[in-house]
Amino acid sequence: LISYSGKRILVVEQALPSIPISMQKKLDVDVVVLNGNSKIYINKLARVVDFSQAVFSTNVPRWRTKYWKKDCETLGVSYWDVAEKGAYLSYL
């Protein structure tokens, strides 16, 4: 978790450990950066992390970003695919 100038960024590089669904409060972040070829499921991530933007790094296989994009659209989460659109910029 990175916090800078009031922005909270969570970098996820591997599948999350099993977390009880009955968590009282989700982790609140602005952006989730998904990195690597890990078995991350956006819908499971959204159960424990409250986020409005997902960023897919360039080392994520195209077939995986295809699934993540569909999941984000279903959940109403915007996303940025660095392999398609280039660097993700956020003004602080």
N, C-alpha and C positions, 0 to 999 in steps of 0.2 A: 504494500500500500504506500503510495506516494502522496504527500500533501504539500501543495505549493500555491501560494497566493490565493488561498481559499478554495482551490480545486482539489478534489480527491480522485486519484487515479489508482485503479486496481489492475495489476499486471498478473494475468493467469497463464502459467506455462505448463501446467499439468492438471489432470483431473482433480477435482476437489475431493477431499476425504468425505466419507459418509457423515452427513450432518443431520441431526434430528430435525424433522419438519416442524416440530413444535417450538422452534426458536421464538423467543418473545419479540425480538427486534432484528430486522434485517440490517446488514451492513449498508450504509448509505454512501454511495460514491457517485461522482459525476460521469466518469468514463471507465469502461472496462476494456483493457487491451488484451486480446486473445493472441497468444504467441505459440508457435510450434504445432506439432501434429499430435496433440493430446486429445483424449476422448472427453471433450467438454460438451455438455448439453446445455444449450441456452436456457431452456425451460427449467432445468434443475438449478442452474446458477441464479435465475431470477427468483427462486424460492427463498434464497438466503442473502441475496444482494439486490439492493434497489439501485438501478442505474438507468440513465436515459440515452446513453450513447455507447455503442460497441465499436471497437476498432480491430480489424483483422490484419495482422502483420503479413509481410510478404513470404514468410516461411510456412504459412498454412497452405496445405494442398487445396487446389481449386474445388475439388469435389466436396471438401469439408465446408468451405465458405458458402457453397451453394445451399447446404442444409442450414447453416447458421443464419443466412439471410432470410430464408423462409421463416425460421423460428422468430427472428427479430420482428419481421413484418406481422406475424401472428400476435406477438406480445405488444406491438406498438412502440418498439424500441428502434431508434434510428441507428444506422451503422455506416461505417466507412471502411471500404476495402482498399488498403494501401496498394495492393498489386494492380488494381484497376484504375484508381484515381490519383495515385501518388501520395506524397506525405500528408499526414493528418496535422492540421494546424489549428490550435485553439488559442485565442487571445485571452491573456490573463488580466 
